[in-house]
């Protein structure tokens, strides 16, 4: 599974899209002030996971070699 997120500069995730690993690259145009990034899915996120719960519970950490979704601290 590949996970793509639309996020702001601080890493707050606004939207998430998952596609099968063998799918071609997904092309999205984020709204002004947002970015579109493929990220490493968090441990336990599966094809059947609730993406709304993921968006509410995680943020993007782009300080790692590959952008990774990490649980929100708040």
KEKOL-335036 format. One line per 2 residues: number of its first residue (from 1); their letters; for each residue z, x, y of C-alpha. Coordinates in nm, 3 decimals. Layout:
! KEKOL-335036
NUM = a = Z/X/Y | ...;
This chain:
! KEKOL-335036
1 = xx = 0.000/0.000/0.000 | -0.079/0.118/0.353;
3 = xx = 0.134/-0.004/0.642 | 0.012/-0.028/1.001;
5 = xx = 0.232/-0.123/1.297 | 0.175/-0.215/1.660;
7 = xx = 0.460/-0.065/1.865 | 0.565/0.034/2.214;
9 = xx = 0.629/0.389/2.336 | 0.996/0.369/2.229;
11 = xx = 0.896/0.284/1.869 | 0.989/-0.085/1.880;
13 = xx = 0.763/-0.261/1.630 | 0.589/-0.576/1.753;
15 = xx = 0.358/-0.644/1.458 | 0.297/-0.510/1.108;
17 = xx = 0.001/-0.531/0.873 | -0.014/-0.408/0.514;
19 = xx = -0.332/-0.349/0.319 | -0.405/-0.216/-0.032;
21 = xx = -0.416/0.163/-0.063 | -0.784/0.164/-0.154;
23 = xx = -0.893/-0.047/0.147 | -1.101/0.103/0.425;
25 = xx = -0.926/0.196/0.749 | -0.805/-0.105/0.944;
27 = xx = -0.913/-0.112/1.308 | -0.697/-0.302/1.557;
29 = xx = -0.694/-0.302/1.934 | -0.333/-0.325/2.054;
31 = xx = -0.244/-0.490/2.384 | -0.191/-0.274/2.694;
33 = xx = 0.124/-0.061/2.664 | 0.126/-0.071/2.284;
35 = xx = 0.004/0.168/2.017 | -0.138/0.120/1.668;
37 = xx = -0.012/0.360/1.399 | -0.025/0.393/1.022;
39 = xx = 0.327/0.471/0.904 | 0.519/0.558/0.593;
41 = xx = 0.670/0.235/0.451 | 1.048/0.236/0.414;
43 = xx = 1.204/0.261/0.069 | 1.190/-0.077/-0.104;
45 = xx = 0.910/-0.233/0.104 | 0.665/-0.386/-0.142;
47 = xx = 0.347/-0.595/-0.133 | 0.570/-0.905/-0.150;
49 = xx = 0.824/-0.805/0.116 | 0.877/-1.025/0.422;
51 = xx = 0.697/-0.855/0.712 | 0.881/-1.059/0.977;
53 = xx = 1.215/-0.930/0.845 | 1.068/-0.577/0.844;
55 = xx = 0.956/-0.606/1.210 | 1.302/-0.730/1.315;
57 = xx = 1.493/-0.463/1.118 | 1.290/-0.143/1.168;
59 = xx = 1.150/0.080/1.441 | 0.893/0.359/1.429;
61 = xx = 1.016/0.719/1.423 | 0.722/0.932/1.530;
63 = xx = 0.923/1.255/1.553 | 0.856/1.324/1.184;
65 = xx = 0.537/1.485/1.050 | 0.416/1.138/0.943;
67 = xx = 0.532/0.836/1.143 | 0.805/0.658/0.946;
69 = xx = 0.970/0.319/0.976 | 1.349/0.359/1.006;
71 = xx = 1.620/0.094/1.014 | 1.721/-0.011/1.365;
73 = xx = 2.066/0.103/1.480 | 2.138/-0.208/1.691;
